[in-house]
Amino acid sequence: MQQTILIVEDSIINQKLLAKIFIKQNYQVLIAGSGEESLEIVKHTLPDLIVLDIILPGINGFTTCEYLKKDVNTSDIPVVFISSLDSTRDKLEGFETGGVDYITKPFEPAEVIARIATHLRIHQLQHKLEEKNQLLLLEKQKSQNLLYNVLPKSVGMELLKTGECAPQLFTETTVCFVDIIGFTAASSAMAPEVILQELNEIFTAFDRITLKNSCERMKTIGDAFLFVCGVPVSNENHTENVARAAFEMVDFLKARNHTAAHIWQLRVGMHSGPLVGGVVGTEKYLYDIFGDTVNIAARMEELAQPMQVNVSSASYELLKNTFVFSDGERVEMKGKGQQMIYTLRSVL
């Protein structure tokens, strides 16, 4: 692509001489007889390089260069000063105002050509480097966003900052399991795209509900949805947030069943207590939660009736002044012996 050089020179002889040199090298040439004229030209046509005399009618070359460098549209255009002024002070001022080179008159055409070609090449390389840096930033942002979608944001930020995420004990949490009843059996008669569409629609709604209620989705396990509050960020209302989210999920599915082609029901179980949270894996990251609290929440879900939310005695104690419950029922829980369970009915 033909490159453009703007010559800013009040001498007609020097204008013609420089233009002849540059045109012979296949550059496109623009000419301005003053600093003011050059500033008007660059408003409409941005050159690839400016050859700028210092002694000009009106504003001088130093002032012209300062104006160019202050304008975001022209600040990165390389400016090569060409002048009969050859003192060290003049050269220093030329570089201080933003010039990339300083050629003294009378000049050797071969030297001018070589210097101009060098600065144009450097300018091109800088542009390519900036473009690559922008692409790298975009890719970095995509990677960060992907990590934040896979992991809780605070965990992702810690991984990006330190390269690791230490496991933590969280003492005040509430865990909830939501299971779509009979989905596995029913899905055997469905087309794969229908199965995915059903799960995607339901789980996308559940994601919105968890986010709205300050909860964190941990993972989906087939047709089960696991979420928690109090991990990885503590929340004093963890049990209430989970209970409200669970209610909203049941209400969502009830409303969806009125119009959807496929009718589904849920079982929901929740339990409050301590657990450990941490990142599992080094090639594929997964933030997971471990401990009895998770296991008991899963048992609560297994014992729930369709479209009901089962609550452990630990969660009940934290919610009994805010929600209405059914009478407690003592059940035998695998690995835990006799346990009291309650069913959430409504908010007080």
C-alpha positions as CSV (number, residue, x, y, z in Angstrom):
1,M,0.0,0.0,0.0
2,Q,1.4,3.4,-1.0
3,Q,2.5,5.4,2.0
4,T,2.0,9.2,2.3
5,I,4.5,11.8,3.4
6,L,3.5,15.4,4.2
7,I,6.2,17.9,3.5
8,V,5.9,21.1,5.6
9,E,8.3,23.6,4.0
10,D,8.0,27.2,3.0
11,S,10.7,27.1,0.4
12,I,9.4,26.2,-3.1
13,I,12.8,24.9,-4.1
14,N,13.0,22.6,-1.1
15,Q,9.4,21.5,-1.6
16,K,10.1,20.4,-5.2
17,L,13.4,18.8,-4.3
18,L,11.9,16.7,-1.4
19,A,8.8,15.9,-3.4
20,K,10.9,14.6,-6.3
21,I,13.0,12.5,-3.9
22,F,9.9,10.9,-2.3
23,I,7.9,10.4,-5.5
24,K,10.8,8.6,-7.0
25,Q,10.7,6.2,-4.0
26,N,7.0,5.6,-4.8
27,Y,5.6,7.6,-1.9
28,Q,2.5,9.8,-2.2
29,V,3.3,13.4,-1.3
30,L,1.3,16.2,0.3
31,I,2.7,19.7,0.6
32,A,2.0,22.5,3.1
33,G,3.7,25.9,3.1
34,S,3.1,26.6,6.8
35,G,2.4,25.0,10.1
36,E,-1.2,26.2,10.0
37,E,-1.7,24.7,6.6
38,S,-0.3,21.3,7.7
39,L,-2.7,21.2,10.6
40,E,-5.6,21.8,8.3
41,I,-4.4,19.0,5.9
42,V,-4.1,16.4,8.7
43,K,-7.7,17.0,9.7
44,H,-8.8,15.4,6.4
45,T,-5.9,13.2,5.4
46,L,-3.6,11.5,7.8
47,P,-0.1,11.0,6.4
48,D,2.2,8.1,7.4
49,L,5.0,10.5,8.2
50,I,5.6,14.3,8.3
51,V,8.8,16.1,7.2
52,L,8.7,19.4,9.1
53,D,10.8,22.5,8.7
54,I,11.3,24.6,11.8
55,I,11.5,28.2,10.4
56,L,8.1,28.7,8.9
57,P,5.7,31.7,8.4
58,G,3.3,31.8,11.4
59,I,3.8,29.1,14.0
60,N,7.2,27.5,13.8
61,G,7.9,23.8,13.4
62,F,8.3,23.1,17.1
63,T,4.9,24.5,17.9
64,T,3.4,22.7,14.9
65,C,4.8,19.4,16.3
66,E,3.4,20.1,19.8
67,Y,-0.1,20.6,18.3
68,L,0.2,17.3,16.4
69,K,1.3,15.4,19.5
70,K,-1.6,16.8,21.6
71,D,-4.2,15.6,19.1
72,V,-5.1,12.0,19.6
73,N,-5.7,11.5,15.9
74,T,-2.2,12.7,14.9
75,S,-0.1,12.0,18.0
76,D,1.4,8.8,16.7
77,I,2.5,10.1,13.3
78,P,6.3,10.2,13.1
79,V,7.7,13.7,12.6
80,V,11.1,14.2,11.1
81,F,12.5,17.7,11.5
82,I,14.5,19.1,8.6
83,S,16.2,22.5,9.1
84,S,19.2,24.7,8.6
85,L,19.3,25.1,12.4
86,D,22.0,22.8,13.5
87,S,22.8,23.7,17.2
88,T,22.5,21.0,19.9
89,R,19.8,23.1,21.6
90,D,17.6,23.1,18.5
91,K,18.0,19.4,18.0
92,L,17.2,18.7,21.7
93,E,14.1,20.9,21.4
94,G,13.0,19.0,18.3
95,F,13.2,15.7,20.1
96,E,11.5,17.1,23.2
97,T,8.5,18.3,21.2
98,G,8.0,14.8,19.8
99,G,10.2,14.5,16.7
100,V,11.7,11.1,15.9
101,D,14.6,12.4,13.9
102,Y,16.4,15.7,12.9
103,I,18.0,16.2,9.5
104,T,20.1,19.4,8.9
105,K,20.2,21.3,5.6
106,P,21.8,21.1,3.2
107,F,20.9,17.4,3.1
108,E,22.0,14.4,1.2
109,P,19.1,12.8,-0.7
110,A,20.3,9.3,0.0
111,E,20.5,10.0,3.7
112,V,17.0,11.5,3.7
113,I,15.6,8.4,1.9
114,A,17.3,6.0,4.3
115,R,16.1,7.8,7.4
116,I,12.5,8.2,6.1
117,A,12.3,4.6,5.1
118,T,13.6,3.5,8.5
119,H,11.1,5.6,10.4
120,L,8.2,4.4,8.2
121,R,9.2,0.8,8.8
122,I,9.5,1.4,12.6
123,H,6.0,3.0,12.5
124,Q,4.5,0.1,10.6
125,L,6.1,-2.4,13.1
126,Q,4.7,-0.4,16.0
127,H,1.2,-0.5,14.5
128,K,1.5,-4.2,14.0
129,L,2.7,-4.6,17.6
130,E,-0.2,-2.5,18.9
131,E,-2.7,-4.6,16.9
132,K,-1.2,-7.8,18.3
133,N,-1.3,-6.4,21.8
134,Q,-5.0,-5.5,21.3
135,L,-5.7,-9.1,20.1
136,L,-3.8,-10.5,23.1
137,L,-5.9,-8.3,25.4
138,L,-9.1,-9.5,23.8
139,E,-8.0,-13.1,24.1
140,K,-7.0,-12.5,27.7
141,Q,-10.4,-11.0,28.4
142,K,-12.2,-13.9,26.7
143,S,-10.1,-16.3,28.8
144,Q,-10.9,-14.4,32.0
145,N,-14.6,-14.3,31.2
146,L,-14.6,-18.1,30.4
147,L,-12.9,-18.7,33.8
148,Y,-15.4,-16.5,35.6
149,N,-18.2,-18.5,33.9
150,V,-16.7,-21.8,35.0
151,L,-15.7,-20.7,38.6
152,P,-17.0,-18.3,41.1
153,K,-15.6,-14.9,40.2
154,S,-13.6,-14.4,43.4
155,V,-12.0,-17.8,42.9
156,G,-11.2,-17.1,39.3
157,M,-9.6,-13.8,40.3
158,E,-7.5,-15.5,42.9
159,L,-6.4,-18.1,40.3
160,L,-5.4,-15.4,37.8
161,K,-3.6,-13.4,40.4
162,T,-1.7,-16.2,42.3
163,G,-2.0,-19.3,40.1
164,E,-3.6,-21.2,42.9
165,C,-6.6,-21.3,45.1
166,A,-6.2,-22.7,48.6
167,P,-9.1,-24.8,50.0
168,Q,-11.2,-23.1,52.7
169,L,-13.4,-24.1,55.5
170,F,-16.8,-22.2,55.4
171,T,-18.6,-22.5,58.7
172,E,-21.9,-20.8,57.8
173,T,-23.4,-22.1,54.6
174,T,-26.6,-23.6,53.2
175,V,-26.5,-26.2,50.4
176,C,-29.5,-27.1,48.2
177,F,-30.0,-30.0,45.8
178,V,-32.7,-29.7,43.1
179,D,-33.6,-32.8,41.1
180,I,-35.9,-33.1,38.1
181,I,-38.1,-36.2,38.9
182,G,-38.1,-38.9,36.2
183,F,-36.0,-37.0,33.8
184,T,-33.5,-39.7,33.2
185,A,-36.2,-42.3,32.3
186,A,-38.2,-39.9,30.2
187,S,-35.2,-38.6,28.3
188,S,-34.6,-42.1,26.8
189,A,-37.6,-41.5,24.6
190,M,-36.6,-38.0,23.5
191,A,-34.3,-36.7,20.8
192,P,-30.9,-35.5,22.1
193,E,-31.7,-31.9,21.0
194,V,-35.0,-31.9,22.9
195,I,-33.2,-33.2,26.1
196,L,-30.6,-30.5,25.9
197,Q,-33.2,-27.8,25.1
198,E,-35.3,-28.8,28.1
199,L,-32.4,-28.8,30.5
200,N,-30.9,-25.6,29.1
201,E,-34.2,-23.7,29.5
202,I,-34.8,-25.0,33.0
203,F,-31.2,-24.6,34.3
204,T,-30.8,-21.2,32.7
205,A,-33.9,-20.0,34.7
206,F,-32.3,-21.6,37.8
207,D,-29.1,-19.7,37.2
208,R,-31.0,-16.5,37.1
209,I,-32.8,-17.3,40.3
210,T,-29.6,-18.3,42.2
211,L,-27.9,-15.1,41.1
212,K,-30.9,-13.0,42.1
213,N,-30.8,-14.5,45.6
214,S,-27.0,-14.1,46.1
215,C,-26.4,-17.8,45.7
216,E,-23.7,-19.6,43.7
217,R,-24.4,-22.5,41.4
218,M,-21.8,-25.2,42.0
219,K,-22.6,-27.6,39.2
220,T,-25.2,-29.7,37.4
221,I,-25.1,-33.4,37.7
222,G,-27.1,-34.8,34.9
223,D,-30.6,-33.5,35.7
224,A,-29.7,-32.3,39.2
225,F,-28.8,-28.8,40.1
226,L,-26.6,-28.0,43.1
227,F,-26.3,-24.5,44.5
228,V,-25.1,-22.9,47.8
229,C,-25.0,-19.6,49.7
230,G,-22.1,-18.6,51.9
231,V,-19.5,-19.9,49.5
232,P,-17.0,-18.6,48.4
233,V,-18.2,-15.3,49.9
234,S,-19.8,-15.4,53.4
235,N,-23.4,-14.2,53.7
236,E,-25.3,-13.9,57.0
237,N,-28.6,-14.6,55.2
238,H,-27.4,-17.8,53.6
239,T,-30.3,-20.0,54.7
240,E,-33.0,-17.5,53.8
241,N,-31.5,-16.8,50.4
242,V,-31.4,-20.5,49.6
243,A,-35.0,-21.0,50.8
244,R,-36.3,-18.2,48.7
245,A,-34.4,-19.4,45.6
246,A,-35.8,-22.9,46.1
247,F,-39.3,-21.6,46.3
248,E,-38.8,-19.6,43.2
249,M,-37.5,-22.6,41.3
250,V,-40.6,-24.6,42.2
251,D,-42.8,-21.7,41.2
252,F,-41.0,-21.3,37.9
253,L,-41.5,-24.9,37.0
254,K,-45.2,-24.8,38.0
255,A,-45.7,-21.8,35.7
256,R,-43.7,-23.4,32.9
257,N,-45.8,-26.6,33.1
258,H,-48.9,-24.6,32.1
259,T,-47.6,-24.0,28.6
260,A,-44.6,-26.3,28.0
261,A,-44.8,-29.4,25.9
262,H,-43.1,-31.5,28.5
263,I,-44.3,-31.4,32.2
264,W,-41.7,-31.8,34.9
265,Q,-41.6,-31.9,38.7
266,L,-38.9,-31.2,41.2
267,R,-37.6,-32.6,44.5
268,V,-35.7,-30.1,46.6
269,G,-33.6,-30.6,49.7
270,M,-31.5,-28.2,51.8
271,H,-29.3,-28.3,54.8
272,S,-27.1,-25.8,56.7
273,G,-23.7,-26.3,58.1
274,P,-19.9,-26.2,57.5
275,L,-18.2,-27.4,54.4
276,V,-14.9,-27.2,52.5
277,G,-14.7,-25.4,49.2
278,G,-11.8,-25.6,46.8
279,V,-10.6,-26.0,43.2
280,V,-10.3,-29.6,41.9
281,G,-8.0,-30.4,38.9
282,T,-5.1,-28.7,37.2
283,E,-6.0,-29.2,33.5
284,K,-9.8,-28.6,33.8
285,Y,-10.7,-26.4,36.8
286,L,-13.8,-27.2,38.9
287,Y,-14.7,-25.5,42.1
288,D,-16.5,-28.0,44.3
289,I,-17.8,-28.3,47.9
290,F,-17.3,-31.2,50.2
291,G,-18.5,-32.5,53.6
292,D,-21.5,-33.8,55.5
293,T,-23.5,-30.7,54.8
294,V,-23.5,-31.5,51.1
295,N,-24.3,-35.2,51.8
296,I,-27.2,-34.3,54.1
297,A,-28.7,-31.8,51.6
298,A,-28.6,-34.6,49.0
299,R,-30.5,-36.9,51.5
300,M,-33.1,-34.2,52.1
301,E,-33.7,-34.0,48.4
302,E,-34.1,-37.8,48.1
303,L,-36.7,-37.8,50.8
304,A,-38.7,-34.8,49.4
305,Q,-42.1,-35.2,47.8
306,P,-42.7,-33.8,44.3
307,M,-42.7,-30.0,44.1
308,Q,-41.8,-29.6,47.8
309,V,-38.7,-28.3,49.6
310,N,-37.4,-30.5,52.3
311,V,-35.4,-28.8,55.1
312,S,-33.1,-30.3,57.7
313,S,-33.4,-29.5,61.4
314,A,-30.3,-27.2,61.2
315,S,-31.9,-25.1,58.4
316,Y,-35.3,-25.2,60.2
317,E,-33.8,-23.6,63.3
318,L,-32.5,-20.7,61.1
319,L,-35.7,-20.3,59.2
320,K,-38.5,-21.0,61.7
321,N,-39.2,-17.3,62.5
322,T,-39.4,-16.4,58.8
323,F,-41.1,-19.3,57.0
324,V,-44.1,-21.6,57.6
325,F,-43.3,-25.3,57.9
326,S,-45.1,-28.6,58.0
327,D,-44.8,-30.5,61.3
328,G,-41.5,-32.1,61.6
329,E,-41.1,-35.8,60.8
330,R,-38.5,-38.2,62.1
331,V,-36.9,-40.3,59.4
332,E,-34.1,-42.8,59.2
333,M,-31.3,-41.3,57.1
334,K,-28.6,-43.5,55.5
335,G,-25.4,-43.1,57.5
336,K,-27.0,-40.5,59.9
337,G,-29.5,-42.4,61.9
338,Q,-32.8,-40.7,63.0
339,Q,-33.2,-37.2,61.7
340,M,-35.9,-34.6,61.8
341,I,-37.1,-33.2,58.5
342,Y,-39.5,-30.3,57.7
343,T,-41.2,-29.1,54.6
344,L,-41.3,-25.5,53.6
345,R,-44.8,-24.2,53.1
346,S,-44.6,-20.4,52.7
347,V,-43.0,-17.2,53.9
348,L,-44.5,-15.7,57.1
